[in-house]
Amino acid sequence: MGTHDVREDPRNEQILIYINGRLFPRAEATVSVFDSGFLLGDGVWEGIRLHHGRLVFGDRHFRRLYEGARAIDLDIGLEPAQLEQEVYRTLEANHMRDGVHIRLIVTRGLKKTPYQHPRANVGGATIVIIPEYKVPTPESVTQGLRLVSVAIRRGAPDVQDPKWNSLSKLNCIAACIQADKAGGDEALMLDPHGFVSTCNSTNFFLVRQGEVWTSTGDYCLNGVTRGVIIELCHEHGIPVFQKNFSLTDVYGGDEAFVTGTFAGVIPVVSVDGRSLQLYPPGSVVKTLAKLYHDKIERLYPETA
């Protein structure tokens, strides 16, 4: 079981995928072997949920996408409002309103030869929009996740800034594989100093004596859901701290959970075999999960 486990939906076989302004059936949606994303993982991406026909926290996702693109000097070629319009056009062509997860990918585009320097590029960026019917399996929420700490660390900003939501995810993939081999659902990664940082595809939170702890954020992706949860804690009087803490603190914790755009708030039942409580009386995790759900319903209500 993992944070992105889904039940297969046959409707996804018929989806239309956006590539540089055109829509293609799934079986025909391809990019060149000379694309920067394929050759080098040179690009940025976002995962966005659709709820009642609206992009959930879309403004935050587009802001992060464009900040990452600017950081690596990648010209997307469209203004954020234009790109958002293309996303909605793709969703409308697929007649989608709910239970949808969108992968928005931007690469540096085609190269005339396999070489990393941007001067080998020809033309503009490659933009791909993949909308799929995806909802998390109920088991992840009812049973919780087993995390395993791994040897692979989150890097410092002067190596590869972890705030870039880049296509180059090999360190996270390697961490995921290591956790899987050890029987875990996801990897818990430490920062260069040995403090708890993040999971390989989600952000990590610890609950101790009614307080919510998460990492400083210096060595993890600035997760959109992570930011919303921190805001909800402040709004509802739940003590929340972005701080350094160790695996020892985690092992002695009361509850833990991870956050992500796809599944929202998912409880953690163990870390390295040490058990954590799953929804005890007065559960902070259950409270935050409800507050998060209610906020989305309030911001993106069903319309006639």
N, C-alpha and C positions, 0 to 999 in steps of 0.2 A: 504494500500500500504506500502511496506517495502523495505529495501535495498536488500533483497534476493528474491523478487517476480519474478517468472518465469512463462512462459507458458508451460504447460505440453507437453512433447515430447514423443510420443509413442516408439521411438527408445530405450528409457531408459529401457523398459521392457525386452529387449534382451541383455543387456550389460553383459560382463564378469567382475567379481570382483576378485581381487587378494587377496589371504590370504596365507601368509607364503610360497610363491613360487608357489602356484597352482592357477589356474583360475577356477572360479565357475560361473554358470549362476546365475543371480540375486536371483531367488527363492531358490537357494541352498546355498547361501553365508551366513554362520553363524559362530559365535564364541561361545566358551563354556560359560556356566553360571559361571564357575570358573575363567574366565579371569579377570585380574586386572582392565581392563578398564570398564567392566560391573559392577564389584563388588564395585569399589572405585573411578572410574574416574582417575585412575593412568596411565597417559600417556601424550603424546604430539601429536600435529597434525599440518598440514598445508593445506591451500586451495590454489591451483595453477591453473592458466588459461593456456589453450593451444591455441596458435595462429599460424596458418600456419605450424602446425606440431612441434612447438617449445614451451617449457615451459617458460612462460613469467616471467622474473626475477627469474628463477629457482635457480641460484646460491645463491641469497639472501634468498630464502625460505629454501633451504637445510641448509644454515648456521644457520638460526634461529632455525630450527628443532633440529640440533645437539647441539647447545648451550643450548637449553632447556633440552634436554635429559641428557647432562652432568651435568646440574645444579641439576637435581633430581636423579643423579647417575643411569641412565637407559642406559644399553648397547643395542644399536639397533642391533648389530650383523653384520651389513654391513657397509662398507665404503660409504661415500656420493656418489661417482661415481657408486658404485654397486647398491645402492638404486635408483639412477636416471635411471640406465639402466633397472631396474625392472619396473619403472613407464613407460618408453617408450615401454617396451615389452607388458605391459598391454594395452597401447594405440594402438599399432600395431595390437594386437589380436582383438581389437574392431574396427579397420579400422577408427580411429579418427584422424582428422586434425584441425578442427576449431569449434568454438562455444562450447567448452568443458570446464567444471570445474572439477578439480580433488580434492578429499578429501583423503589426505594421513595421516593415523593414525598409531601410534606406542604405544602399551601398554607394561607394564612390563611383560605380559604373564600370563601363567596359575598359579593358586595357588592350593595347595593340600587341603586347607581348607579356608573358608572365613575369612581372617585376614589381617590386613593392613601391618604388617611388611614384608619387602622383603624376609626375610628368609623362609617365607611360600611359596615362588614361586618355581616352578619346571620348568626346561627348560629355553628357551630364550624368547626374546620379541615376541609379536604378531604384525605383519605388515599387514595392510589392505590398499588397494588402490581402491577407488571407483571413476571411471570416468563417468561423466554424461553429456549429451547434455544439456547445460544450458546457456541461455543468459538473461540478465535483461530485464524486460518489458520496452518499450519506455516511459510509463507513469511516471516512476520514474525520468527520466531525463527531460521530458517536463513539468511535474506538480510540481516536487519537494517534499520534505519530511516535515512533521510536527513533530517536536521534542517536547518532554515533559521532563522537569527535574524531577528527582526522588530522593527519600530519600535514596536509597541504594548507598553507596559510593564505590569508588575504594579503595582497601586496600593498605597498605604500604608494602614495600618489606619484612619486617620482619614478616608479617602475611602470605601472599601468594604473591610472587613477580608477579605483573601484567605483567611483561615481559615474563613470562612463557606462551606459547600458550598451556595451559594444557587442558585436557579433563574435568577438574573440573570447569565447567562454570555456576554453580548454581547461583552465585551472578548476573551474566549478564542475565541469564534467568529470575530471579526474577525482575530485572530492566526492562526487556522487557515486562513482564506481567503487571507491574505497569503502564508503558507508554501506553500499549494497553488498559488497563481499563480506562485510562484517555482520550482516543481518539487519541493518538499519533501513529506515524509510527515507532518510535524508541525512546529509552531512552537516555537522556543526563545526564551523571553521573558526579558528583563532586568528588574531591579528599578529603582526610581527613581534609584539611584545608578550605574547602568550595569553592575552585577555580574550574573552569571548567576543566575536565579531558578528557573525551572521551565518545563515545556512547557505547551502549551495544555490538554492533558487528562491528562498524566502528570507524574511527578516525575523530574528529571534527576540522573544521577550520572556523575562523571568518574573515570577511573582513571589515575594517574600514578605510575610507578615503584613499583607495588605498593600505593599508598595509594588509598583511595576518598574522593573529595570530593563533597559535595553542598552546596547553599546553606545559609545560616544558618537558613532556615525562616521568616524574618521576613515574607517577601512571597510565600509559596506556601501552598497547602492542606496541612494536616498529614496527608499521605497515610498511610493504614493500611499499605499495602505498603511505603512509604518507611520507616515506623517499624520494621517487621519486619526489613527489610534492615539497617538501622543496628544493631538488636539482634543480628542474626546475625553481623555483623562483629565486634562486641565479644565475643560468645561464642566465636568461632573464631580470635581473634587477628589479624584483618585490620584494619590501621590505617584508621580512618574519621574524617573531619573534617567538621563542619558549619561552613562558613567562606565568606567572600567570595572570589570568583575571577572572572576576566575571560574574555572570548572568546579572548584570546591564550593563556591557560592551556588552554582547551579545544582550540584548534587544535594545540597541542603535546602533547596527551595521548596515551596509549597505547590505551586503550579507553574506551568510554562506554556507558551503558545508561539505559533509562527503566523506571520501575515504575508499576504500576497494578493495581487490583483485578481487572480483566477479564483481562489478559494476563500478569500477574506480572512477570517480568523479560525485557525485550526489548533486544537489543544495538543499538547505533548504529554505522553504518558511515561516516557523514560528517556534518560540520557546516559549512554554507556552502561546500561543495565540498572541504573539507579532509578527507582520508581518515583514518579510524581503523581499528585492527586488528579483525578479526572472529575471535574465538576463537583468539588466538595460543597457542603452547605456554605452559602454566601460566596460562591465562586466568582472571583474577579474576571476570569476568562469568559464565563457565561454572560456576565454583565456587559463586558466590552463587546462580545459578539452580537448581543441584542442591540446595543447602542449603535454599532456599526450598521447593522441591518436597517434599523429605524432611520438612521441618517440618510441612507441611500433612498429609502422609500419616500422620505420627506423631500429630498432634493429632486428626485426623478419619479414623480407620481404617475400612475396610470392615467392616460387621457382618453377621452372618447374618440 
